[in-house]
Every structure is written in structure tokens, then in C-alpha cells.
């Protein structure tokens, strides 16, 4: 009997290690650049992430994820930013002002499709109440979404502006929780449970020593591939059978860097994030809202809200010839962040008794390690 319990304990611990460890820790390769210390968007100095997860009853499966480029007053110290639209079937608030002015002046909030309005109100109220913003009369709230209506009572619009503010105020540096949390609580990816994922890359000093971090909210479809292995086909979820028929959804991608990069080259970095999505088998289907928001936290590039005594703004920034390593970092970190979201997500049952299974990680790992 003692041996039986010992064997059970070993099996349980093995399952826990598979379910809790990230792919990189289990030997899955992702490119050639080293990850940052936490392998998260918060490896980029100053970036903070806050999350609110809302799971209630049998049908509420949603939440909020907030990303802050720095911990100060974002309206007073804006950061350079850019947007790239992979496929525009989505609702990303604040796009045109970022495209016009090339900067972000608010926290970035991710949530459920029909909670974008609550997200906007929450961001605006948070910004107006920050010290120093007493005379502000216009705030460009940046709020993105994916549709979590398969598992969540999306029509109930269960996220409130106060909950958005709570997510923003909870933002911190350090480890970022992944999987069924925040804006990823009720999402589905490649037919499996999706969620929040993050990753980072640290360039060697010879390439500038800069950090690139990515955070994703995965809710899209296609033909899943991991490290070049056609996982979707092996698991029976592939185009013209199941995945293509149900491939609509969305993926929100947030890219951060401390490199001195202005909006034009930030847009080029954002474009490369879609290459990372493609490496996982994502196809940016007709009904998918695939957006990339990219920003730089570099203090030398911050844009003051008002500086009447200085007519010319001066900044040092990277030229085109110095961007290649950053492009590679974005591609690798986006790919890994998406796969991290799948590995961290757990099986969930929600609205109408629907269940979305977690990716069978142990089987996938056996394939990745050459075990047939």
C-alpha cells in the first residue's frame, strides 16, 4: 500500500510539473535570443501589469488585463507608440490618435468585446483622477478586446468601470500570471483553452543590450504548430476539419521595449509580431481581430503633455539599420508568449455547460522530444 501511494505521489507531481511549468522550462526551444530574467513583458524596465479575473456562477468567465508603460502619470509623460492591424475585425479604441500623434497617454486595457465601453470609462476616470490632471478635458483611452462569448455570458457586460480601475491600480512589476486570468479568462485558442501569455528577449550588449517584452490575449484559430511540430494536425484540429471552420476570434498583442525607438520603427516592430503569430499557425482569419500595440519606455523619448518653454524637442533614437535584432526579438517573444498562454491555460466549463479542454501538454511534449 505504501508503494502505491508513493507511485501516486510521483504521478501527481509529474502532472503538476507539466501543468505548471512553462514550455521553455520543459525543453521546448523558441529561437536563438535569450529570454529576459522573468521571460515576461515586465522584464522591460518600468512596465507594470495588473489583472482582474471574474469567474462567477456558471456563465461569467471574463476579466481585465491592464498594461502600464511606466508607473508615473502617463498623460503627462506620454510614450512613443504605434499600431499595426493584422486583421481589423475587432474593436480597438484609441487607434487613430496613436496613429496621428505617435504616442500613448493612458494605460492599455484588454477585456471582453462588449466590455470595451466599460474599459474606456475606467481608463478615463483613472486618468482624470491622477494628481496633475485636474484640468485635463480629453483622454485617449486605449482599450482592446477579444470575444469570450463561447464560455462567457458576454451580453451581460459584467465588467464595470470600477473593476477596470481596480485592474489598473493593481498593476505591478515582476511575474505576470498566465492562462485563465484577466482578459484571457474565457478565451479559446486553436480549439483549446487560450488565455494570457507573455515572454521577453534580452539582446546581447553587442546588439544594444535592449529588452523586448510581449503580452498576448489569445482567442484565435488556425493550424497549431509548436517549435515546428504540426500539433494541430496530430491532435485532429486542423484546417478543413475543425480549426478552419472555427478559426474566427482575435489576438491582442502588446509589444514593449526600452530601446530608443520612435513611432515609425515601432510600427515596423509591431508588424513583426504578426510573423510570430504565424509561426504558431495563426491565420488571421476573416473574423479575427488581430492588433499589435507597440511602445517604447525609453525615458529619453517621453513626450511631455505641456512644455511651453521649449519649442524644440530633442531625442536620440535608433536608425533603420539597427532594427533587425529587435525585429527578431519581437517574432520570438510573440511566438513564445502565445504558446505560453496555451500551456498555462486549464480546462474550463462555462456558459450553457460548454467545456473547452486544456492543450494535452504531456502528449505534445512527447512529440516535441521525439517520442512517437
C-alpha positions as CSV (number, residue, x, y, z in Angstrom):
1,X,0.0,0.0,0.0
2,X,2.9,2.3,0.8
3,X,4.4,1.7,-2.6
4,X,1.0,2.5,-4.2
5,X,0.8,5.9,-2.5
6,X,4.4,6.7,-3.4
7,X,3.7,5.9,-7.1
8,X,0.5,8.0,-7.0
9,X,2.6,10.9,-5.5
10,X,5.2,10.7,-8.3
11,X,2.5,10.7,-11.0
12,X,0.7,13.6,-9.3
13,X,3.9,15.6,-9.1
14,X,4.7,14.8,-12.7
15,X,1.3,16.1,-13.7
16,X,1.8,19.2,-11.7
17,X,5.1,19.9,-13.3
18,X,3.7,19.5,-16.7
19,X,0.7,21.7,-15.9
20,X,2.5,24.5,-14.1
21,X,5.9,24.7,-15.9
22,X,6.3,26.9,-19.0
23,X,7.4,25.3,-22.3
24,X,10.9,26.7,-22.1
25,X,11.4,25.1,-18.7
26,X,10.3,21.8,-20.2
27,X,12.9,21.9,-23.0
28,X,10.8,23.5,-25.8
29,X,13.1,25.7,-28.0
30,X,12.0,29.2,-29.1
31,X,14.5,30.9,-31.4
32,X,18.1,31.9,-30.7
33,X,17.9,35.0,-28.5
34,X,18.0,34.7,-24.7
35,X,14.8,35.4,-22.7
36,X,14.8,38.1,-20.0
37,X,15.0,37.2,-16.3
38,X,11.3,36.7,-15.9
39,X,10.6,35.9,-19.6
40,X,7.8,38.4,-19.4
41,X,6.8,41.8,-20.6
42,X,7.7,43.2,-17.2
43,X,11.4,42.5,-18.0
44,X,11.2,45.8,-19.8
45,X,12.1,48.4,-17.2
46,X,9.1,50.3,-15.9
47,X,6.3,48.1,-17.4
48,X,3.6,47.0,-15.0
49,X,0.7,44.6,-15.4
50,X,-2.5,44.3,-13.4
51,X,-5.3,41.8,-13.8
52,X,-8.8,41.2,-12.6
53,X,-10.3,37.8,-13.1
54,X,-14.1,37.4,-12.9
55,X,-15.5,33.9,-12.5
56,X,-19.0,33.8,-11.1
57,X,-21.7,31.2,-11.2
58,X,-22.0,29.0,-14.3
59,X,-21.7,31.7,-17.0
60,X,-19.4,34.6,-16.1
61,X,-15.9,33.9,-17.3
62,X,-14.2,37.1,-18.1
63,X,-11.8,39.8,-16.8
64,X,-9.4,42.7,-17.4
65,X,-5.7,42.9,-18.1
66,X,-4.0,46.3,-17.8
67,X,-0.5,47.2,-19.1
68,X,1.2,50.4,-17.9
69,X,4.3,51.5,-19.9
70,X,5.6,53.2,-16.8
71,X,4.4,53.8,-13.2
72,X,4.1,57.6,-13.4
73,X,1.5,59.9,-14.9
74,X,1.1,58.6,-18.5
75,X,-0.9,61.6,-19.6
76,X,1.8,64.0,-18.5
77,X,4.6,61.8,-19.8
78,X,3.4,60.0,-22.9
79,X,5.4,57.3,-24.6
80,X,6.1,56.8,-28.3
81,X,3.8,54.1,-29.7
82,X,2.4,52.5,-32.9
83,X,-0.4,50.3,-34.0
84,X,-0.4,47.5,-36.6
85,X,-3.6,45.9,-37.8
86,X,-3.1,42.2,-38.8
87,X,-6.9,41.8,-39.4
88,X,-9.3,44.5,-38.4
89,X,-12.4,42.5,-37.3
90,X,-12.2,44.0,-33.8
91,X,-12.8,46.9,-31.5
92,X,-9.6,48.7,-30.5
93,X,-10.4,52.1,-29.0
94,X,-7.8,54.9,-29.3
95,X,-6.2,53.7,-32.6
96,X,-6.5,56.9,-34.7
97,X,-4.9,59.2,-32.1
98,X,-1.9,56.9,-31.7
99,X,-1.5,56.7,-35.5
100,X,-1.8,60.5,-35.8
101,X,0.4,61.6,-32.9
102,X,2.6,58.6,-32.4
103,X,2.2,58.2,-28.7
104,X,0.1,56.6,-25.9
105,X,-1.2,58.7,-22.9
106,X,-3.1,56.1,-20.9
107,X,-2.9,52.6,-19.6
108,X,-3.6,49.9,-22.1
109,X,-6.6,47.8,-21.2
110,X,-7.6,44.4,-22.6
111,X,-11.0,42.9,-21.9
112,X,-14.1,41.2,-23.4
113,X,-15.6,42.6,-26.6
114,X,-18.8,44.1,-25.1
115,X,-16.9,45.5,-22.2
116,X,-14.8,47.9,-24.2
117,X,-17.1,50.7,-23.2
118,X,-16.6,50.0,-19.5
119,X,-12.9,49.8,-20.3
120,X,-12.9,53.3,-21.8
121,X,-14.8,54.8,-18.9
122,X,-12.5,53.1,-16.4
123,X,-9.3,54.3,-18.1
124,X,-10.7,57.9,-18.5
125,X,-11.8,58.1,-14.8
126,X,-8.5,56.7,-13.7
127,X,-6.6,59.2,-15.8
128,X,-8.7,62.2,-14.8
129,X,-8.2,61.5,-11.1
130,X,-4.4,61.3,-11.2
131,X,-2.7,64.2,-9.5
132,X,-1.6,66.8,-12.0
133,X,-4.5,66.0,-14.4
134,X,-7.1,68.3,-12.7
135,X,-7.5,70.5,-15.8
136,X,-7.5,67.7,-18.4
137,X,-10.6,67.5,-20.6
138,X,-9.7,64.8,-23.1
139,X,-8.1,61.4,-22.6
140,X,-7.4,58.9,-25.4
141,X,-8.2,55.6,-23.7
142,X,-6.5,52.5,-25.4
143,X,-8.8,49.5,-24.9
144,X,-8.6,46.3,-26.9
145,X,-10.7,43.1,-26.8
146,X,-11.3,39.5,-27.8
147,X,-14.7,37.8,-27.9
148,X,-15.1,35.4,-25.0
149,X,-18.7,34.7,-25.7
150,X,-18.3,30.9,-26.1
151,X,-17.7,30.4,-22.4
152,X,-18.9,33.7,-21.0
153,X,-22.3,35.5,-20.8
154,X,-20.9,38.3,-23.0
155,X,-24.2,40.0,-23.5
156,X,-24.4,40.6,-19.7
157,X,-21.5,43.1,-19.9
158,X,-20.3,42.0,-16.5
159,X,-17.2,44.2,-16.3
160,X,-17.7,47.6,-14.6
161,X,-15.5,50.8,-14.9
162,X,-14.6,50.3,-11.2
163,X,-13.3,46.9,-11.9
164,X,-11.2,48.3,-14.8
165,X,-9.7,50.8,-12.4
166,X,-9.0,48.1,-9.9
167,X,-7.1,46.2,-12.5
168,X,-5.1,49.3,-13.4
169,X,-4.4,50.1,-9.7
170,X,-3.2,46.5,-9.1
171,X,-0.5,46.8,-11.8
172,X,2.9,45.8,-10.7
173,X,6.3,44.7,-12.0
174,X,7.6,41.2,-11.5
175,X,6.0,37.9,-12.5
176,X,2.9,38.0,-14.8
177,X,0.2,35.4,-14.2
178,X,-0.7,33.5,-17.4
179,X,-3.6,31.3,-18.7
180,X,-7.2,31.6,-17.4
181,X,-6.7,35.1,-15.9
182,X,-7.6,38.7,-16.6
183,X,-8.7,39.3,-20.2
184,X,-7.8,35.7,-21.0
185,X,-10.2,34.1,-18.5
186,X,-12.8,32.9,-21.1
187,X,-10.8,32.7,-24.3
188,X,-10.3,29.9,-26.8
189,X,-7.1,29.4,-28.9
190,X,-6.7,26.8,-31.7
191,X,-9.7,24.9,-30.3
192,X,-8.0,24.6,-26.9
193,X,-8.3,26.8,-23.8
194,X,-6.4,30.1,-24.5
195,X,-5.6,33.0,-22.2
196,X,-2.9,35.5,-21.3
197,X,0.7,34.7,-22.2
198,X,3.9,36.7,-22.0
199,X,7.6,36.4,-23.0
200,X,10.7,38.5,-23.5
201,X,14.0,38.7,-25.2
202,X,17.2,40.4,-24.0
203,X,19.6,41.4,-26.7
204,X,23.3,40.9,-26.1
205,X,25.4,44.1,-25.5
206,X,26.9,43.8,-29.0
207,X,23.3,44.3,-30.4
208,X,22.5,47.1,-28.0
209,X,21.5,45.2,-24.8
210,X,17.9,46.2,-25.2
211,X,14.9,44.3,-23.9
212,X,11.7,43.4,-25.8
213,X,8.6,42.1,-24.0
214,X,5.3,40.8,-25.4
215,X,2.0,40.1,-23.8
216,X,-0.9,38.4,-25.7
217,X,-4.6,37.7,-25.2
218,X,-5.1,34.6,-27.3
219,X,-8.6,33.8,-28.7
220,X,-7.9,32.8,-32.3
221,X,-7.7,29.8,-34.6
222,X,-5.7,28.1,-37.3
223,X,-3.4,25.1,-37.5
224,X,-1.4,25.0,-34.3
225,X,2.4,24.5,-34.6
226,X,4.8,24.4,-31.7
227,X,8.6,24.5,-32.4
228,X,7.8,23.4,-36.0
229,X,5.8,20.3,-34.9
230,X,2.3,20.2,-36.6
231,X,0.5,19.8,-33.2
232,X,-2.9,20.8,-34.6
233,X,-2.8,18.0,-37.2
234,X,-1.6,15.4,-34.8
235,X,-4.4,16.3,-32.3
236,X,-7.1,16.2,-35.1
237,X,-7.7,20.0,-35.1
238,X,-6.6,21.3,-38.4
239,X,-8.0,23.2,-41.5
240,X,-10.9,21.7,-43.3
241,X,-11.8,19.6,-40.4
242,X,-12.4,21.7,-37.3
243,X,-9.9,24.6,-36.8
244,X,-10.6,26.3,-40.1
245,X,-14.4,26.1,-39.6
246,X,-14.0,27.6,-36.1
247,X,-10.9,29.8,-36.6
248,X,-12.5,33.2,-36.2
249,X,-11.6,35.0,-33.0
250,X,-8.9,37.6,-32.1
251,X,-5.5,38.1,-30.7
252,X,-4.4,41.2,-28.9
253,X,-0.6,41.6,-28.9
254,X,1.2,44.2,-26.8
255,X,4.9,44.8,-27.5
256,X,7.2,46.8,-25.2
257,X,10.8,47.8,-25.4
258,X,13.3,50.0,-23.6
259,X,15.1,50.6,-26.9
260,X,15.1,54.2,-28.1
261,X,12.7,53.6,-31.0
262,X,10.2,56.2,-32.4
263,X,6.8,55.5,-33.7
264,X,7.8,54.7,-37.3
265,X,10.1,51.9,-36.3
266,X,7.8,50.8,-33.5
267,X,5.2,50.2,-36.2
268,X,7.8,48.0,-38.0
269,X,8.3,46.1,-34.8
270,X,4.5,45.7,-34.5
271,X,4.4,44.2,-38.0
272,X,6.9,41.5,-37.0
273,X,4.6,40.4,-34.1
274,X,2.3,39.0,-36.7
275,X,5.1,36.9,-38.0
276,X,5.4,35.4,-34.5
277,X,1.7,34.7,-34.6
278,X,2.1,33.0,-38.0
279,X,4.8,30.7,-36.6
280,X,2.3,29.3,-34.2
281,X,-0.1,28.5,-37.1
282,X,-2.4,31.5,-36.7
283,X,-4.0,32.6,-40.0
284,X,-5.6,36.0,-39.2
285,X,-9.0,34.7,-40.4
286,X,-11.8,36.9,-41.8
287,X,-13.5,37.2,-38.5
288,X,-10.4,37.7,-36.4
289,X,-9.4,41.0,-34.7
290,X,-5.6,40.8,-34.7
291,X,-4.0,44.0,-33.4
292,X,-0.5,44.9,-32.2
293,X,0.2,47.8,-29.9
294,X,3.9,48.6,-29.6
295,X,5.6,51.2,-27.3
296,X,9.0,52.3,-26.0
297,X,9.6,53.0,-22.4
298,X,12.9,54.8,-23.1
299,X,12.9,57.9,-20.8
300,X,14.7,60.0,-23.4
301,X,11.8,59.7,-25.8
302,X,8.9,60.5,-23.4
303,X,6.7,63.3,-24.7
304,X,5.6,65.9,-22.1
305,X,2.0,67.0,-22.2
306,X,3.0,70.6,-22.0
307,X,6.3,72.3,-22.2
308,X,5.8,75.9,-23.4
309,X,9.4,77.0,-22.5
310,X,10.9,74.6,-25.0
311,X,10.0,74.9,-28.7
312,X,12.1,72.1,-30.0
313,X,12.1,68.5,-28.6
314,X,15.4,66.7,-28.9
315,X,15.9,62.9,-28.7
316,X,18.4,60.3,-29.7
317,X,16.9,57.2,-31.4
318,X,17.9,54.1,-33.3
319,X,18.1,54.3,-37.1
320,X,16.7,51.7,-39.5
321,X,20.0,49.7,-39.8
322,X,19.8,49.0,-36.0
323,X,16.3,47.4,-36.1
324,X,16.9,43.9,-37.3
325,X,17.8,42.4,-33.9
326,X,14.7,44.0,-32.4
327,X,12.6,42.5,-35.2
328,X,13.8,39.1,-34.4
329,X,13.2,39.6,-30.7
330,X,9.6,40.5,-31.3
331,X,9.0,37.5,-33.5
332,X,10.5,35.1,-31.0
333,X,8.8,36.6,-28.0
334,X,5.4,36.7,-29.6
335,X,5.6,33.1,-30.7
336,X,6.6,32.0,-27.2
337,X,4.0,34.2,-25.4
338,X,1.2,32.6,-27.5
339,X,2.4,29.1,-26.7
340,X,2.9,30.1,-23.0
341,X,-0.8,31.1,-22.9
342,X,-1.8,27.6,-24.1
343,X,0.5,25.8,-21.7
344,X,-0.7,27.8,-18.7
345,X,-4.4,27.6,-19.5
346,X,-6.6,25.0,-17.8
347,X,-9.8,23.2,-18.9
348,X,-12.8,25.5,-18.2
349,X,-16.6,24.9,-18.2
350,X,-18.8,28.0,-18.7
351,X,-21.9,29.3,-20.4
352,X,-24.5,26.7,-21.3
353,X,-22.3,24.0,-19.8
354,X,-19.8,24.3,-22.6
355,X,-16.3,23.0,-21.8
356,X,-13.0,23.9,-23.5
357,X,-10.2,21.5,-22.8
358,X,-6.7,22.5,-22.0
359,X,-4.0,21.6,-24.5
360,X,-2.8,18.0,-23.8
361,X,0.6,19.1,-22.8
362,X,2.2,15.8,-21.9
363,X,1.4,14.4,-25.3
364,X,2.7,17.5,-27.0
365,X,5.9,17.4,-25.0
366,X,6.5,13.8,-26.1
367,X,6.2,14.8,-29.7
368,X,8.5,17.7,-29.2
369,X,11.1,15.5,-27.6
370,X,10.8,13.0,-30.4
371,X,8.7,10.4,-28.7
372,X,6.0,8.9,-31.0
